[in-house]
Amino acid sequence: MSDDNKSIQELDLICEYYGSLERQGPGSVETTLKALSFIEGLNHESKVVDLGCGTGGQTMVLAKHLQGEVIGVDMFPKFITLFNDNAHRYGLSSRVKGEVGSMDQLPFAKSSLDLIWSEGAIYNIGFKNGLTYWRSFLKKGGYVVASEISWFTEERPKEIQEFWNSAYPEIDTIPNKIAQMQQAGYVPVATFIIPVDCWTENFYYPQHEVQEVFLERYHDNEWAKEFIQSQREEEMLYNKYRDFYGYVFYIGKKM
């Protein structure tokens, strides 16, 4: 098998794994609505985009509590198929749709969006880079909402420091992330840490059964076994070091 075909197969397996979960990252209905509560001025003419939407768990929550058009963007076609199925199931497909695309190559007109949303996905292009690029697509007075992995303390144990430095070198403290938001041209409106159960009950625990099914289906695939082991290691590290890091919502307004 060529390297390209191997990479495609691995991406397909990742999509299969995460596509079987209601959420593709830590979060909750409550935290999504809490972040939304800081947004003002939306109406039936508003245009909202959720970048890195996955299968749309948080997008459907937004759409149920917003008027106007809501578009989900994700690079994985399987996720977008599931997204549009969910929109139809919830009776939202008249104003909610998913599109295959990249968060660093947006097809929207400049100054056309009222709200850009991204839960646990901006790391794909970097926090400051993403905020800077997305700003031009927002109207004056428009909002950006992004959750981002962040350090809670100035110092932390070596094991977890090395893990996240390898997994996501741009991880930083909350004050430094707020400063990056300001430097990207936003007024920081609000910041809050998501609760532990967003990770445990809503993200890690649902994976346990999925992992067993996945390993049974791909018991002879070494990459699949290594992938599940990495997921279990990440959960172990979170349980051990969750006082030192987690996802943080950052809400900013374009002036």
Backbone as CSV, one residue per row, in Angstrom:
resi,resn,N_x,N_y,N_z,CA_x,CA_y,CA_z,C_x,C_y,C_z
1,MET,0.843,-1.199,0.000,0.000,0.000,0.000,0.879,1.250,0.000
2,SER,0.576,2.216,-0.894,1.359,3.442,-0.936,1.105,4.278,0.307
3,ASP,2.025,5.216,0.580,1.867,6.095,1.743,0.591,6.918,1.638
4,ASP,0.267,7.358,0.404,-0.946,8.162,0.217,-2.195,7.343,0.538
5,ASN,-2.245,6.111,0.031,-3.402,5.256,0.290,-3.503,4.899,1.770
6,LYS,-2.347,4.721,2.403,-2.334,4.414,3.833,-2.888,5.590,4.628
7,SER,-2.498,6.803,4.254,-2.976,7.999,4.944,-4.479,8.162,4.775
8,ILE,-4.980,7.887,3.573,-6.414,7.986,3.313,-7.162,6.961,4.158
9,GLN,-6.630,5.748,4.239,-7.277,4.717,5.048,-7.316,5.119,6.519
10,GLU,-6.221,5.693,7.007,-6.173,6.115,8.407,-7.176,7.234,8.670
11,LEU,-7.299,8.179,7.747,-8.290,9.251,7.900,-9.708,8.688,7.894
12,ASP,-9.940,7.694,7.039,-11.267,7.063,7.002,-11.582,6.395,8.338
13,LEU,-10.583,5.760,8.943,-10.790,5.109,10.235,-11.056,6.131,11.335
14,ILE,-10.343,7.253,11.293,-10.574,8.322,12.272,-11.999,8.847,12.139
15,CYS,-12.446,9.061,10.900,-13.813,9.543,10.672,-14.838,8.534,11.163
16,GLU,-14.565,7.253,10.908,-15.480,6.211,11.372,-15.580,6.225,12.888
17,TYR,-14.438,6.344,13.543,-14.398,6.334,15.009,-15.167,7.518,15.580
18,TYR,-14.782,8.723,15.183,-15.410,9.920,15.751,-16.831,10.130,15.246
19,GLY,-17.116,9.646,14.042,-18.453,9.791,13.511,-19.494,8.993,14.280
20,SER,-19.045,7.990,15.026,-19.968,7.186,15.827,-20.245,7.812,17.184
21,LEU,-19.582,8.938,17.476,-19.784,9.656,18.736,-20.675,10.870,18.508
22,GLU,-21.479,11.197,19.516,-22.343,12.374,19.396,-21.521,13.650,19.335
23,ARG,-20.412,13.661,20.085,-19.525,14.823,20.097,-18.135,14.387,19.664
24,GLN,-17.467,15.223,18.876,-16.104,14.923,18.453,-15.052,15.577,19.347
25,GLY,-15.510,16.236,20.406,-14.591,16.869,21.348,-15.310,17.177,22.645
26,PRO,-14.579,17.560,23.686,-15.198,17.893,24.976,-16.137,19.084,24.857
27,GLY,-17.243,19.032,25.599,-18.198,20.143,25.598,-19.537,19.674,26.131
28,SER,-20.528,20.554,26.034,-21.876,20.220,26.501,-22.859,21.223,25.941
29,VAL,-24.128,20.877,26.016,-25.187,21.819,25.645,-25.084,23.067,26.504
30,GLU,-24.838,22.876,27.792,-24.797,24.002,28.731,-23.673,24.971,28.414
31,THR,-22.482,24.458,28.077,-21.363,25.366,27.796,-21.560,26.090,26.463
32,THR,-22.147,25.389,25.483,-22.452,26.052,24.216,-23.424,27.213,24.438
33,LEU,-24.463,26.968,25.217,-25.456,28.014,25.474,-24.880,29.132,26.348
34,LYS,-23.989,28.785,27.267,-23.349,29.819,28.077,-22.530,30.749,27.196
35,ALA,-21.760,30.176,26.277,-20.979,31.013,25.352,-21.900,31.854,24.477
36,LEU,-22.993,31.264,24.018,-23.941,31.988,23.169,-24.584,33.158,23.909
37,SER,-24.707,33.046,25.220,-25.380,34.091,26.003,-24.637,35.425,25.960
38,PHE,-23.365,35.398,25.570,-22.583,36.633,25.505,-22.707,37.345,24.156
39,ILE,-23.418,36.724,23.217,-23.552,37.287,21.868,-24.809,38.134,21.785
40,GLU,-24.655,39.344,21.278,-25.782,40.261,21.162,-26.068,40.601,19.701
41,GLY,-27.314,40.975,19.445,-27.676,41.557,18.154,-28.025,40.586,17.047
42,LEU,-28.136,39.290,17.345,-28.496,38.347,16.287,-29.997,38.391,16.018
43,ASN,-30.382,38.162,14.752,-31.797,38.163,14.380,-32.022,37.184,13.233
44,HIS,-33.201,37.214,12.624,-33.547,36.237,11.594,-32.735,36.427,10.317
45,GLU,-32.048,37.563,10.190,-31.224,37.799,9.008,-29.750,37.477,9.252
46,SER,-29.427,37.053,10.451,-28.030,36.794,10.802,-27.491,35.557,10.071
47,LYS,-26.182,35.581,9.826,-25.502,34.453,9.193,-24.420,33.956,10.138
48,VAL,-24.526,32.703,10.523,-23.624,32.088,11.504,-22.904,30.920,10.846
49,VAL,-21.604,30.798,11.102,-20.815,29.703,10.551,-20.099,28.990,11.690
50,ASP,-20.210,27.667,11.705,-19.507,26.831,12.683,-18.377,26.115,11.953
51,LEU,-17.131,26.471,12.283,-15.958,25.939,11.595,-15.390,24.743,12.353
52,GLY,-15.142,23.656,11.622,-14.748,22.415,12.266,-15.924,21.823,13.007
53,CYS,-17.069,21.815,12.338,-18.351,21.490,12.979,-18.512,20.020,13.320
54,GLY,-17.703,19.129,12.698,-17.902,17.711,12.917,-19.283,17.283,12.453
55,THR,-19.933,16.435,13.219,-21.277,15.973,12.858,-22.369,16.925,13.325
56,GLY,-21.964,18.020,13.990,-22.914,19.095,14.296,-23.553,19.055,15.662
57,GLY,-22.952,18.357,16.620,-23.540,18.313,17.957,-23.820,19.687,18.526
58,GLN,-22.806,20.546,18.541,-22.981,21.899,19.067,-23.717,22.805,18.078
59,THR,-23.591,22.521,16.780,-24.246,23.364,15.772,-25.759,23.282,15.892
60,MET,-26.276,22.088,16.147,-27.724,21.915,16.280,-28.234,22.646,17.521
61,VAL,-27.430,22.646,18.579,-27.789,23.411,19.783,-27.885,24.890,19.441
62,LEU,-26.895,25.397,18.744,-26.916,26.804,18.326,-28.157,27.107,17.495
63,ALA,-28.411,26.255,16.502,-29.510,26.518,15.571,-30.863,26.535,16.266
64,LYS,-31.014,25.699,17.285,-32.282,25.656,18.022,-32.510,26.931,18.832
65,HIS,-31.439,27.657,19.125,-31.553,28.847,19.969,-31.233,30.136,19.213
66,LEU,-31.121,30.034,17.898,-30.846,31.192,17.056,-31.870,31.274,15.938
67,GLN,-32.022,32.464,15.419,-32.723,32.648,14.152,-31.652,32.784,13.064
68,GLY,-32.067,32.830,11.832,-31.122,33.075,10.759,-30.490,31.803,10.214
69,GLU,-29.540,32.000,9.310,-28.881,30.905,8.602,-27.675,30.405,9.397
70,VAL,-27.529,29.089,9.465,-26.407,28.476,10.168,-25.732,27.485,9.218
71,ILE,-24.432,27.683,9.007,-23.667,26.827,8.097,-22.546,26.140,8.883
72,GLY,-22.465,24.825,8.743,-21.362,24.079,9.330,-20.331,23.754,8.269
73,VAL,-19.067,23.923,8.605,-17.984,23.639,7.662,-17.022,22.638,8.292
74,ASP,-16.741,21.560,7.572,-15.768,20.574,8.033,-15.095,19.945,6.822
75,MET,-13.845,19.527,6.990,-13.084,18.994,5.863,-13.426,17.539,5.544
76,PHE,-14.149,16.853,6.459,-14.448,15.440,6.254,-15.863,15.253,5.707
77,PRO,-15.987,14.758,4.464,-17.318,14.575,3.866,-18.246,13.694,4.696
78,LYS,-17.705,12.657,5.347,-18.565,11.784,6.149,-19.218,12.563,7.284
79,PHE,-18.460,13.451,7.912,-19.026,14.269,8.983,-20.141,15.159,8.451
80,ILE,-19.926,15.740,7.283,-20.933,16.649,6.715,-22.193,15.879,6.323
81,THR,-22.051,14.658,5.850,-23.229,13.837,5.567,-24.031,13.604,6.839
82,LEU,-23.349,13.255,7.919,-24.018,13.048,9.205,-24.607,14.358,9.729
83,PHE,-23.891,15.464,9.522,-24.368,16.792,9.916,-25.704,17.097,9.254
84,ASN,-25.769,16.919,7.952,-27.010,17.235,7.221,-28.139,16.272,7.581
85,ASP,-27.792,15.025,7.874,-28.798,14.082,8.366,-29.374,14.560,9.699
86,ASN,-28.487,15.049,10.577,-28.940,15.553,11.880,-29.822,16.788,11.725
87,ALA,-29.441,17.688,10.824,-30.250,18.882,10.584,-31.652,18.500,10.124
88,HIS,-31.716,17.504,9.251,-33.027,17.025,8.769,-33.817,16.391,9.908
89,ARG,-33.129,15.597,10.729,-33.800,14.893,11.833,-34.399,15.862,12.829
90,TYR,-33.720,16.990,13.053,-34.216,17.984,14.002,-35.145,19.012,13.363
91,GLY,-35.456,18.843,12.089,-36.344,19.771,11.410,-35.727,21.136,11.168
92,LEU,-34.408,21.167,10.981,-33.689,22.434,10.847,-33.116,22.657,9.451
93,SER,-33.332,21.717,8.550,-32.622,21.754,7.271,-33.007,22.926,6.379
94,SER,-34.095,23.629,6.696,-34.471,24.789,5.882,-33.509,25.959,6.078
95,ARG,-32.803,25.982,7.206,-31.865,27.091,7.455,-30.528,26.640,8.033
96,VAL,-30.315,25.325,8.113,-29.048,24.777,8.609,-28.504,23.800,7.580
97,LYS,-27.267,24.001,7.171,-26.674,23.080,6.205,-25.177,22.934,6.474
98,GLY,-24.663,21.760,6.120,-23.235,21.501,6.247,-22.563,21.511,4.896
99,GLU,-21.338,22.025,4.870,-20.568,22.099,3.630,-19.163,21.584,3.876
100,VAL,-18.650,20.814,2.929,-17.262,20.356,3.004,-16.349,21.526,2.669
101,GLY,-15.396,21.794,3.531,-14.482,22.906,3.284,-13.424,22.995,4.364
102,SER,-12.521,23.930,4.178,-11.411,24.120,5.107,-11.547,25.453,5.830
103,MET,-11.263,25.456,7.117,-11.389,26.682,7.895,-10.332,27.729,7.551
104,ASP,-9.333,27.354,6.769,-8.343,28.350,6.354,-8.487,28.737,4.882
105,GLN,-9.613,28.323,4.260,-9.919,28.731,2.887,-11.434,28.925,2.781
106,LEU,-11.932,29.927,3.474,-13.378,30.135,3.554,-13.931,30.725,2.261
107,PRO,-15.115,30.272,1.840,-15.705,30.740,0.580,-16.628,31.941,0.742
108,PHE,-16.715,32.496,1.945,-17.686,33.549,2.212,-17.152,34.923,1.813
109,ALA,-18.083,35.840,1.569,-17.695,37.211,1.233,-17.140,37.909,2.470
110,LYS,-16.253,38.852,2.242,-15.703,39.625,3.344,-16.826,40.401,4.033
111,SER,-16.725,40.535,5.335,-17.685,41.294,6.155,-19.121,40.817,5.959
112,SER,-19.288,39.488,5.839,-20.627,38.951,5.569,-21.213,38.144,6.728
113,LEU,-20.406,37.827,7.748,-20.853,36.934,8.809,-21.093,37.691,10.116
114,ASP,-22.114,37.277,10.827,-22.426,37.887,12.116,-21.737,37.161,13.283
115,LEU,-21.490,35.859,13.092,-20.893,35.059,14.161,-20.118,33.902,13.558
116,ILE,-18.870,33.765,13.979,-18.057,32.593,13.646,-17.859,31.797,14.922
117,TRP,-18.188,30.518,14.848,-18.135,29.623,16.007,-17.145,28.501,15.713
118,SER,-16.402,28.054,16.729,-15.509,26.913,16.531,-15.179,26.293,17.886
119,GLU,-15.737,25.103,18.142,-15.484,24.416,19.409,-14.414,23.346,19.218
120,GLY,-13.288,23.541,19.893,-12.232,22.535,19.901,-11.623,22.234,18.554
121,ALA,-11.638,23.190,17.619,-11.146,22.905,16.268,-10.151,23.931,15.746
122,ILE,-10.082,25.101,16.350,-9.219,26.155,15.820,-7.745,25.756,15.871
123,TYR,-7.401,24.783,16.729,-6.010,24.333,16.819,-5.488,23.838,15.470
124,ASN,-6.403,23.413,14.569,-5.976,22.899,13.267,-5.194,23.918,12.459
125,ILE,-5.476,25.204,12.666,-4.719,26.242,11.951,-4.034,27.201,12.920
126,GLY,-4.173,26.942,14.221,-3.542,27.804,15.220,-4.488,28.894,15.683
127,PHE,-4.484,29.153,16.979,-5.435,30.088,17.582,-5.298,31.503,17.017
128,LYS,-4.130,32.084,17.107,-3.967,33.462,16.632,-4.120,33.546,15.118
129,ASN,-3.575,32.579,14.408,-3.690,32.577,12.953,-5.151,32.485,12.525
130,GLY,-5.901,31.595,13.189,-7.310,31.442,12.854,-8.107,32.705,13.128
131,LEU,-7.912,33.288,14.310,-8.643,34.513,14.657,-8.318,35.645,13.683
132,THR,-7.050,35.748,13.309,-6.627,36.810,12.391,-7.258,36.632,11.016
133,TYR,-7.222,35.403,10.508,-7.787,35.129,9.189,-9.300,35.296,9.180
134,TRP,-9.967,34.787,10.189,-11.434,34.824,10.211,-11.986,36.232,10.358
135,ARG,-11.234,37.136,10.944,-11.741,38.475,11.261,-12.292,39.192,10.034
136,SER,-11.642,39.036,8.895,-12.076,39.773,7.706,-13.449,39.330,7.205
137,PHE,-13.897,38.154,7.604,-15.198,37.654,7.161,-16.341,38.123,8.058
138,LEU,-15.994,38.686,9.211,-17.015,39.177,10.136,-17.431,40.604,9.804
139,LYS,-18.703,40.889,10.026,-19.168,42.261,9.944,-18.586,43.064,11.112
140,LYS,-18.592,44.363,10.984,-18.239,45.199,12.126,-19.234,44.921,13.252
141,GLY,-18.711,44.665,14.436,-19.566,44.303,15.556,-19.899,42.825,15.613
142,GLY,-19.360,42.044,14.651,-19.573,40.600,14.664,-18.726,39.921,15.726
143,TYR,-19.075,38.673,16.025,-18.420,37.953,17.119,-17.697,36.701,16.618
144,VAL,-16.649,36.336,17.355,-16.007,35.048,17.186,-16.053,34.325,18.528
145,VAL,-16.360,33.033,18.483,-16.377,32.196,19.684,-15.558,30.957,19.379
146,ALA,-14.514,30.726,20.160,-13.662,29.557,19.938,-13.262,28.949,21.277
147,SER,-13.343,27.635,21.373,-12.795,26.959,22.549,-11.427,26.398,22.182
148,GLU,-10.499,26.524,23.120,-9.088,26.240,22.838,-8.444,25.592,24.060
149,ILE,-7.627,24.566,23.835,-6.909,23.939,24.935,-5.938,24.962,25.533
150,SER,-5.950,25.096,26.857,-5.168,26.144,27.522,-4.639,25.649,28.862
151,TRP,-3.513,26.221,29.248,-2.963,25.958,30.584,-3.700,26.804,31.613
152,PHE,-3.984,26.208,32.774,-4.612,26.934,33.868,-3.584,27.559,34.807
153,THR,-2.352,27.080,34.769,-1.309,27.523,35.699,-0.058,27.915,34.925
154,GLU,0.804,28.669,35.576,2.070,29.065,34.945,3.057,27.901,34.890
155,GLU,2.968,26.987,35.845,3.847,25.830,35.875,3.006,24.569,35.976
156,ARG,3.536,23.473,35.420,2.810,22.217,35.459,3.809,21.061,35.403
157,PRO,3.392,19.835,35.779,4.303,18.688,35.790,4.914,18.413,34.418
158,LYS,6.125,17.903,34.432,6.884,17.674,33.202,6.165,16.745,32.237
159,GLU,5.525,15.691,32.758,4.889,14.705,31.891,3.811,15.332,31.017
160,ILE,2.946,16.133,31.613,1.869,16.727,30.833,2.369,17.890,29.990
161,GLN,3.386,18.593,30.458,4.015,19.663,29.670,4.568,19.084,28.363
162,GLU,5.297,17.976,28.464,5.909,17.371,27.281,4.855,16.793,26.344
163,PHE,3.790,16.224,26.912,2.729,15.669,26.072,2.104,16.747,25.200
164,TRP,1.713,17.870,25.799,1.027,18.901,25.030,1.982,19.720,24.169
165,ASN,3.233,19.856,24.594,4.207,20.526,23.732,4.393,19.753,22.433
166,SER,4.273,18.419,22.513,4.383,17.589,21.313,3.085,17.587,20.519
167,ALA,1.939,17.473,21.221,0.642,17.371,20.536,0.191,18.701,19.953
168,TYR,0.435,19.793,20.668,-0.033,21.120,20.240,0.879,22.187,20.842
169,PRO,1.984,22.495,20.166,2.969,23.439,20.708,2.406,24.826,21.011
170,GLU,1.261,25.194,20.410,0.698,26.523,20.641,-0.149,26.610,21.905
171,ILE,-0.246,25.527,22.671,-0.958,25.609,23.941,-0.317,26.692,24.790
172,ASP,-1.128,27.483,25.501,-0.603,28.608,26.283,-1.566,28.893,27.428
173,THR,-1.194,29.841,28.259,-2.034,30.206,29.395,-3.209,31.069,28.941
174,ILE,-4.216,31.161,29.787,-5.410,31.938,29.455,-5.084,33.412,29.201
175,PRO,-4.299,34.087,30.075,-3.976,35.490,29.792,-3.269,35.680,28.452
176,ASN,-2.396,34.748,28.086,-1.694,34.876,26.810,-2.629,34.651,25.627
177,LYS,-3.601,33.769,25.777,-4.587,33.565,24.711,-5.481,34.797,24.553
178,ILE,-5.854,35.405,25.662,-6.653,36.632,25.590,-5.860,37.728,24.885
179,ALA,-4.571,37.819,25.193,-3.718,38.811,24.528,-3.647,38.548,23.027
180,GLN,-3.589,37.284,22.640,-3.566,36.943,21.217,-4.866,37.357,20.538
181,MET,-5.969,37.212,21.241,-7.256,37.640,20.685,-7.265,39.147,20.460
182,GLN,-6.752,39.897,21.419,-6.658,41.349,21.257,-5.744,41.708,20.095
183,GLN,-4.615,41.040,19.992,-3.663,41.322,18.920,-4.252,41.011,17.541
184,ALA,-5.195,40.067,17.504,-5.837,39.715,16.235,-6.943,40.690,15.850
185,GLY,-7.246,41.658,16.732,-8.192,42.710,16.379,-9.568,42.602,16.992
186,TYR,-9.667,41.918,18.120,-10.957,41.766,18.796,-10.923,42.388,20.192
187,VAL,-12.082,42.778,20.655,-12.259,43.117,22.060,-12.682,41.844,22.779
188,PRO,-11.901,41.338,23.724,-12.317,40.152,24.467,-13.577,40.440,25.275
189,VAL,-14.602,39.646,25.084,-15.896,39.857,25.729,-16.046,38.975,26.962
190,ALA,-15.620,37.724,26.851,-15.769,36.782,27.967,-14.842,35.595,27.765
191,THR,-14.496,34.959,28.871,-13.664,33.762,28.868,-14.125,32.866,30.006
192,PHE,-14.269,31.560,29.740,-14.585,30.654,30.840,-14.093,29.247,30.526
193,ILE,-13.777,28.512,31.596,-13.289,27.143,31.506,-14.483,26.184,31.478
194,ILE,-14.434,25.198,30.588,-15.528,24.229,30.576,-15.341,23.236,31.731
195,PRO,-16.432,22.721,32.306,-16.342,21.812,33.455,-15.729,20.456,33.109
196,VAL,-15.292,19.755,34.139,-14.659,18.444,33.980,-15.590,17.452,33.297
197,ASP,-16.889,17.472,33.609,-17.790,16.473,33.026,-17.948,16.634,31.514
198,CYS,-17.575,17.788,30.983,-17.558,17.953,29.525,-16.529,17.024,28.885
199,TRP,-15.463,16.745,29.623,-14.421,15.820,29.169,-14.783,14.378,29.500
200,THR,-15.152,14.130,30.747,-15.340,12.753,31.208,-16.648,12.158,30.704
201,GLU,-17.765,12.653,31.194,-19.062,12.063,30.858,-19.471,12.290,29.403
202,ASN,-19.079,13.429,28.839,-19.557,13.771,27.493,-18.606,13.385,26.369
203,PHE,-17.336,13.099,26.696,-16.376,12.820,25.635,-15.626,11.504,25.831
204,TYR,-14.982,11.330,26.968,-14.193,10.116,27.161,-15.046,8.882,27.436
205,TYR,-16.007,8.970,28.340,-16.803,7.792,28.687,-17.544,7.204,27.488
206,PRO,-18.176,8.037,26.630,-18.856,7.462,25.462,-17.910,6.720,24.513
207,GLN,-16.612,7.005,24.601,-15.657,6.343,23.714,-15.364,4.908,24.127
208,HIS,-15.610,4.560,25.384,-15.196,3.248,25.870,-15.832,2.114,25.070
209,GLU,-17.137,2.179,24.885,-17.813,1.138,24.111,-17.400,1.185,22.649
210,VAL,-17.255,2.399,22.123,-16.839,2.563,20.729,-15.457,1.955,20.507
211,GLN,-14.574,2.110,21.472,-13.226,1.555,21.356,-13.233,0.037,21.274
212,GLU,-14.075,-0.592,22.075,-14.148,-2.046,22.059,-14.650,-2.551,20.705
213,VAL,-15.677,-1.906,20.180,-16.212,-2.281,18.873,-15.164,-2.055,17.784
214,PHE,-14.467,-0.937,17.872,-13.448,-0.572,16.885,-12.313,-1.595,16.888
215,LEU,-11.855,-1.996,18.076,-10.757,-2.960,18.179,-11.179,-4.346,17.683
216,GLU,-12.416,-4.703,17.942,-12.911,-5.995,17.457,-12.985,-6.003,15.931
217,ARG,-13.418,-4.881,15.368,-13.568,-4.801,13.912,-12.215,-4.767,13.214
218,TYR,-11.237,-4.100,13.843,-9.920,-3.928,13.209,-8.813,-4.560,14.052
219,HIS,-9.077,-5.765,14.536,-8.147,-6.432,15.448,-6.801,-6.752,14.801
220,ASP,-6.767,-6.812,13.464,-5.514,-7.128,12.780,-4.840,-5.891,12.183
221,ASN,-5.326,-4.718,12.553,-4.778,-3.462,12.025,-3.937,-2.796,13.115
222,GLU,-2.635,-2.765,12.917,-1.737,-2.218,13.937,-1.972,-0.733,14.170
223,TRP,-2.259,0.000,13.093,-2.497,1.434,13.260,-3.729,1.672,14.121
224,ALA,-4.781,0.898,13.890,-6.017,1.053,14.663,-5.758,0.788,16.141
225,LYS,-4.958,-0.235,16.437,-4.642,-0.541,17.837,-3.826,0.575,18.473
226,GLU,-2.895,1.130,17.720,-2.093,2.249,18.242,-2.949,3.492,18.448
227,PHE,-3.899,3.700,17.560,-4.804,4.851,17.683,-5.628,4.761,18.961
228,ILE,-6.203,3.600,19.222,-7.000,3.428,20.442,-6.126,3.582,21.677
229,GLN,-4.910,3.071,21.617,-4.001,3.227,22.750,-3.718,4.698,23.019
230,SER,-3.569,5.501,21.961,-3.313,6.937,22.139,-4.521,7.632,22.746
231,GLN,-5.736,7.205,22.374,-6.939,7.787,22.961,-7.018,7.470,24.455
232,ARG,-6.663,6.257,24.806,-6.699,5.854,26.205,-5.621,6.567,27.016
233,GLU,-4.468,6.776,26.408,-3.407,7.511,27.090,-3.834,8.959,27.348
234,GLU,-4.480,9.573,26.350,-4.940,10.945,26.522,-5.941,11.048,27.669
235,GLU,-6.860,10.089,27.757,-7.835,10.090,28.842,-7.145,9.914,30.194
236,MET,-6.177,9.028,30.255,-5.435,8.799,31.494,-4.731,10.070,31.949
237,LEU,-4.103,10.763,31.009,-3.390,11.990,31.343,-4.349,13.082,31.808
238,TYR,-5.519,13.154,31.164,-6.484,14.153,31.598,-6.934,13.884,33.029
239,ASN,-7.253,12.651,33.343,-7.686,12.319,34.699,-6.600,12.617,35.729
240,LYS,-5.361,12.477,35.317,-4.229,12.689,36.225,-3.895,14.169,36.391
241,TYR,-4.049,14.955,35.323,-3.542,16.337,35.326,-4.607,17.385,34.994
242,ARG,-5.875,17.071,35.169,-6.924,17.993,34.728,-6.968,19.298,35.513
243,ASP,-6.270,19.388,36.618,-6.191,20.657,37.348,-5.286,21.665,36.639
244,PHE,-4.537,21.203,35.648,-3.541,22.061,35.012,-3.938,22.544,33.615
245,TYR,-4.929,21.908,32.995,-5.291,22.313,31.635,-6.718,21.903,31.309
246,GLY,-7.215,22.443,30.221,-8.549,22.093,29.748,-8.953,23.017,28.619
247,TYR,-10.177,22.842,28.152,-10.689,23.737,27.121,-11.260,25.006,27.764
248,VAL,-11.013,26.106,27.086,-11.476,27.417,27.531,-12.203,28.081,26.370
249,PHE,-13.370,28.634,26.644,-14.081,29.420,25.636,-13.534,30.846,25.638
250,TYR,-13.264,31.342,24.437,-12.834,32.727,24.243,-13.831,33.399,23.301
251,ILE,-14.444,34.475,23.769,-15.450,35.194,22.993,-14.934,36.595,22.714
252,GLY,-14.883,36.972,21.433,-14.368,38.269,21.042,-15.306,38.989,20.076
253,LYS,-15.208,40.300,20.055,-16.049,41.134,19.195,-15.163,41.971,18.272
254,LYS,-15.489,41.957,16.985,-14.766,42.774,16.020,-15.270,44.213,16.089
255,MET,-14.370,45.149,16.278,-14.741,46.558,16.356,-14.468,47.257,15.031
